[in-house]
Amino acid sequence: MKRSCLVYLGIFVGIGILAGSAIVLTIPPAPPGFSAPFVMKLGSALGVGFAASGILTLALFGLKDSMQRLSDRARLSMKRMTTPRDGERIVAFGTVVADGPLLESPFTGTRCVCYSYEVRCTTRGRRSTDVLCTWGYALAPSHVETPQRAVRLLSYTDIDETPPQLVDPAVRRTAAAYFAATQLEPTGYGAPDLGIAAVKQFHSDRDGNIKGDFGPLPSDFLEGDYRLYEKVVVNREPITAIGIWDSRLGGVKAESGTEILAPVVIRRGPVEKARHTLLRQAIIGAIFTLVLLAIAAAIVWWFIRNGERLFY
């Protein structure tokens, strides 16, 4: 992760310097009676260059993400899952099977292999802000039965879907009972370092038996305007799991150092649905990249066209 960040930082700085140096050369010499210090020209050109570079670097990141999704989709198109190398990104598709007792989701009471939940609210003020108040996740020891092998789920998984809001009052009461019996790890402003460390440990867990609940829970939870969401993966459900292969443990996990930003991704449903989702996300990412490229080009074009008027 650190190496990747350094690469993008190097690209950002390199493009910014090159673009700024090229732009300053487009500014014509000052006409008689006018003077503009070269340092001011260079500073303005570098400012525009780095602004364009930031957008281009973001576009490069978006392009990389689109290419990754297309690569994952290509793996799903293979009739057989090839033998992966340790540390290789894999796409495991098949049926998820619990290796022990099932979990019970805290809001709907669904028997499942894993679940995640969120409690959200909207703050009132000059600007309305959507706030995550309380959240949690649990994974039971389990594996994905693929046509070739069993692939264990070893670390935190992001269930890639948008769940509907749970509006039944009975669900709110069930959730309140769960929270009354559960100790929440404090997070957010003013949280102790222990809470931050707990979140990191939670994401990097490697035994496939994970549970974490993070708060605080609002004191007016039962009466207040809070939105509840829950996602579950049930036993014997077809899924696709994307992550890093661990040959020693025989399963898929998040890449070390990127657990929070890039966990194992689970997509529920048959392979065809996962392929469709990956293609749609890749197309959206490509469009996003093209828009960013157009914005960067527009910034540079505007400065080149108006550079003379800015200084003289």
C-alpha positions in Angstrom: 0.0 0.0 0.0 2.8 2.4 0.9 4.7 1.6 -2.3 1.5 2.2 -4.3 0.9 5.6 -2.6 4.5 6.6 -3.3 4.1 5.7 -7.0 1.0 7.9 -7.3 2.7 10.7 -5.4 5.7 10.4 -7.8 3.3 10.6 -10.8 1.5 13.6 -9.4 4.8 15.5 -8.7 6.3 14.5 -12.1 3.3 15.5 -14.2 2.8 18.7 -12.2 6.4 19.8 -12.8 6.4 18.8 -16.5 3.0 20.4 -17.2 3.9 23.6 -15.3 7.2 23.9 -17.2 5.5 23.3 -20.5 2.8 25.9 -19.7 5.2 28.6 -18.7 6.8 28.3 -22.2 3.4 29.2 -23.8 3.3 32.6 -22.1 4.5 35.2 -24.6 7.2 37.7 -23.7 6.0 40.9 -22.0 5.2 43.7 -24.4 7.1 47.0 -24.1 6.2 48.9 -20.9 5.0 45.8 -19.1 6.9 43.5 -16.8 5.9 40.3 -15.1 8.5 38.5 -12.9 9.4 35.1 -14.2 9.0 33.7 -10.7 5.3 34.8 -10.8 4.8 33.3 -14.2 6.5 30.0 -13.1 4.5 29.9 -9.9 1.2 30.4 -11.7 2.1 27.8 -14.4 3.1 25.3 -11.8 -0.1 25.9 -9.8 -2.1 25.1 -13.0 0.2 22.2 -13.8 -0.3 20.6 -10.3 -4.0 21.2 -10.4 -4.2 19.4 -13.8 -1.8 16.7 -12.4 -4.0 16.0 -9.4 -7.0 15.5 -11.8 -4.9 13.3 -14.1 -3.5 11.2 -11.2 -7.1 10.6 -10.0 -8.0 9.7 -13.6 -5.1 7.2 -13.7 -6.4 5.7 -10.4 -9.9 5.4 -12.0 -8.5 3.8 -15.1 -6.5 1.3 -13.0 -9.7 0.4 -11.1 -11.6 -0.1 -14.3 -8.9 -2.4 -15.7 -8.9 -4.4 -12.5 -12.7 -4.9 -12.7 -12.3 -6.1 -16.3 -9.5 -8.4 -15.3 -11.7 -9.8 -12.5 -14.6 -10.3 -15.0 -12.2 -12.2 -17.3 -11.4 -14.5 -14.5 -15.1 -15.2 -14.0 -15.4 -16.1 -17.6 -12.9 -19.0 -17.2 -14.4 -22.4 -17.1 -11.9 -23.5 -14.5 -10.2 -21.6 -11.7 -6.5 -21.9 -12.3 -4.1 -22.8 -9.4 -3.3 -19.4 -7.8 0.1 -18.3 -6.6 0.5 -17.1 -3.0 -0.3 -13.4 -2.8 -2.1 -13.4 -6.2 -5.5 -11.7 -6.6 -8.1 -14.4 -7.2 -11.8 -14.5 -7.9 -13.5 -17.5 -6.1 -17.0 -18.2 -7.3 -19.3 -20.9 -6.0 -21.4 -21.7 -2.9 -20.6 -20.3 0.5 -20.7 -23.0 3.2 -20.4 -22.4 7.0 -17.7 -24.5 8.8 -19.5 -24.1 12.2 -22.5 -22.6 13.9 -24.4 -20.0 11.9 -24.7 -16.4 13.0 -27.8 -14.4 13.7 -28.0 -10.9 12.3 -28.8 -8.3 15.0 -31.6 -6.4 13.2 -33.6 -9.1 11.4 -32.5 -12.2 13.2 -31.5 -13.9 9.9 -29.4 -17.0 10.2 -26.4 -16.4 8.1 -22.7 -16.8 7.4 -21.8 -13.1 7.7 -23.6 -9.8 8.2 -22.9 -6.1 8.4 -25.2 -3.4 9.8 -25.2 0.4 10.1 -27.2 3.0 12.0 -27.2 6.4 10.3 -28.7 9.8 11.0 -28.7 13.2 9.4 -27.3 16.2 11.3 -29.2 19.5 11.1 -27.4 22.8 10.7 -26.3 25.0 7.9 -25.7 21.9 5.9 -27.3 18.5 6.3 -24.7 15.7 6.8 -25.2 12.0 6.7 -23.5 10.5 9.7 -22.6 6.9 10.5 -23.4 6.5 14.2 -23.0 2.8 14.9 -21.9 -0.1 12.8 -20.8 -3.7 13.0 -19.8 -6.9 11.2 -19.5 -10.6 11.8 -18.1 -13.5 9.9 -18.4 -17.2 10.8 -15.7 -19.6 9.8 -16.7 -20.5 6.3 -15.5 -21.3 2.8 -16.5 -21.0 -0.8 -17.0 -24.3 -2.6 -15.6 -23.7 -6.1 -15.5 -26.3 -9.0 -11.8 -26.9 -8.2 -11.2 -26.3 -4.4 -12.6 -24.9 -1.2 -11.5 -21.3 -0.6 -11.7 -20.1 3.0 -12.9 -16.6 3.8 -10.2 -15.3 6.1 -10.7 -11.6 6.7 -13.3 -8.8 6.7 -15.5 -8.9 3.6 -17.3 -6.0 2.0 -20.7 -7.2 0.8 -21.0 -5.2 -2.4 -24.7 -4.2 -2.5 -26.9 -1.3 -1.3 -29.4 -2.6 1.2 -32.9 -1.2 1.7 -33.7 0.8 4.9 -35.3 -1.2 7.6 -38.4 0.7 8.7 -40.4 -1.9 10.8 -40.6 -0.7 14.4 -40.1 -4.3 15.6 -36.7 -4.2 13.9 -35.8 -1.1 15.9 -36.7 -2.8 19.1 -34.8 -5.9 18.2 -31.7 -3.8 17.4 -32.1 -2.0 20.7 -32.1 -5.3 22.6 -29.0 -6.3 20.7 -27.1 -3.1 21.6 -28.2 -3.4 25.3 -26.4 -6.7 25.5 -23.4 -5.8 23.3 -20.4 -3.7 24.3 -19.6 -1.2 21.5 -16.0 -0.1 20.7 -15.9 3.7 20.7 -14.9 5.4 17.5 -15.1 8.9 16.0 -14.1 12.2 17.5 -12.7 11.9 20.9 -12.4 8.1 20.7 -9.3 6.6 22.4 -6.5 5.2 20.4 -7.7 1.8 21.6 -10.8 2.2 19.4 -8.8 3.0 16.3 -6.5 0.1 17.0 -9.5 -2.2 17.4 -10.9 -1.2 13.9 -7.5 -1.9 12.3 -7.3 -5.3 14.1 -10.8 -6.0 13.1 -10.1 -5.5 9.4 -6.8 -7.4 9.4 -8.1 -10.5 11.3 -7.0 -13.7 9.6 -8.8 -16.6 11.3 -12.2 -16.3 9.5 -14.0 -15.8 12.8 -14.6 -12.1 13.1 -17.0 -9.9 15.1 -16.9 -6.2 15.9 -19.4 -3.6 17.0 -18.5 0.1 17.0 -20.3 3.1 18.3 -21.4 5.0 20.2 -25.1 4.3 20.2 -27.2 7.4 20.3 -29.0 7.8 23.6 -32.4 8.5 21.8 -32.0 5.5 19.5 -35.6 4.2 20.0 -37.2 7.6 19.5 -34.8 9.5 17.3 -34.7 9.7 13.5 -32.2 7.0 12.8 -31.9 4.8 9.7 -31.1 1.1 10.0 -29.5 -1.0 7.3 -28.4 -4.6 7.3 -26.7 -6.9 4.8 -26.4 -10.7 5.2 -24.9 -13.6 3.3 -26.8 -16.8 4.1 -25.5 -20.4 4.1 -25.4 -22.3 0.8 -25.8 -19.1 -1.2 -24.0 -18.5 -4.5 -21.4 -15.8 -4.1 -18.2 -14.4 -5.7 -15.3 -13.5 -3.4 -12.4 -11.3 -4.7 -9.2 -10.9 -2.7 -5.7 -12.1 -2.2 -4.9 -15.9 -2.1 -3.1 -17.2 1.0 -1.7 -20.6 0.1 -0.8 -21.4 3.7 -4.3 -20.9 5.1 -6.0 -22.0 1.8 -8.2 -18.9 1.6 -8.8 -15.4 0.4 -7.9 -12.3 2.4 -7.3 -8.6 2.0 -3.9 -7.5 1.0 -1.7 -6.6 4.0 -1.7 -2.9 4.6 -4.9 -2.3 2.6 -7.4 -4.1 4.7 -9.5 -1.0 5.4 -9.4 0.5 1.9 -9.6 -2.7 -0.1 -11.1 -5.6 1.9 -12.2 -8.9 0.4 -15.3 -8.1 -1.8 -18.3 -10.4 -1.8 -21.0 -10.2 -4.5 -24.1 -12.3 -3.9 -25.8 -14.2 -6.7 -24.7 -16.3 -9.6 -21.6 -15.7 -11.7 -23.6 -14.0 -14.5 -24.8 -11.3 -12.0 -21.2 -10.7 -10.8 -20.0 -10.4 -14.4 -22.7 -7.9 -15.2 -21.9 -5.9 -12.1 -18.2 -5.8 -12.8 -18.7 -4.7 -16.5 -21.1 -2.0 -15.4 -18.7 -0.7 -12.8 -15.8 -0.8 -15.3 -17.8 1.3 -17.8 -18.8 3.8 -15.1 -15.1 4.0 -14.0 -14.0 4.6 -17.7 -16.6 7.4 -18.1 -15.4 9.0 -14.9 -11.8 8.8 -16.2 -12.7 10.5 -19.5 -14.6 13.3 -17.7 -11.5 13.9 -15.5 -9.2 14.0 -18.6 -11.6 16.5 -20.2 -11.5 18.7 -17.1 -7.7 18.6 -16.9 -7.4 19.5 -20.6 -9.9 22.3 -20.2 -7.9 23.8 -17.3 -4.7 23.8 -19.3 -6.3 25.1 -22.5 -8.0 28.0 -20.6 -4.7 29.0 -19.0 -2.8 28.8 -22.3 -5.5 30.9 -24.0 -5.7 33.5 -21.2 -2.2 33.5 -19.9 -1.2 36.7 -21.7 -4.2 38.6 -20.3 -3.4 37.4 -16.8 0.0 38.9 -16.7 -0.1 41.9 -19.1 
